[in-house]
Amino acid sequence: MQNNPVGWFEIYVQDMARAQKFYEAVLGVELTQLGDPTDESLEMMAFPMDMERPGASGALAKMSGVPSGGNSTLVYFICQDCAEEASRVAAAGGKLHREKMSIGEHGFIVLAIDTEGNMFGLHSMK
């Protein structure tokens, strides 16, 4: 395998505006429209991406027949200090599942739940 194993992620949502506002507030980024805005069967808002940098990007996705929450996929967002992003979760409408905790030599993580019921992770070395 020559690349990192994850190439893309999608976080399924039911309320795109609410989910977009949540992730923009927590991560301090701006999501952009992806795909055909007139296609009502699939709505996507992409996280920032730079094809020249390592790591994967992805999007929030709203698709008919695909529910949010209750899935077994966990996406970790890379942070300088995951406690900083964690401090914005509740104010953005989400909740913390697990406060910042050490994972030994691999740094620290926080587990949080977004406005759509999806659990996601925040990871930092600090």
PEKA-V443298 format. One record per backbone hydrogen bond with DSSP energy under -0.5 kcal/mol. CO is the residue of the C=O (numbers start at 0). NH is the residue of the N-H. Records with the same first field share a line. If there is no record, write none. Layout:
BEGIN
CO=NH, NH
END
This chain:
BEGIN
4=6
6=56
8=58
9=11
10=60
13=15
14=18
15=19
16=20
17=21
18=22
19=23
20=24
21=25
22=26
23=27, 28
31=45
33=43
34=36
35=38
37=39
38=41
40=63
42=61
43=33
44=59
45=31
49=52
56=8
57=46
58=10
59=44
60=12, 62
61=42
62=65
64=66
74=76, 120
76=122
79=125
80=83, 84
81=85
82=86
84=87
85=88, 89
87=91
88=91, 93
89=92
94=112
97=110
100=108
102=105
103=106
106=102
107=123
108=100
109=121
110=96, 97
111=119
112=94
113=116
116=69
117=113
119=111
120=76
121=109
122=78
123=107
END
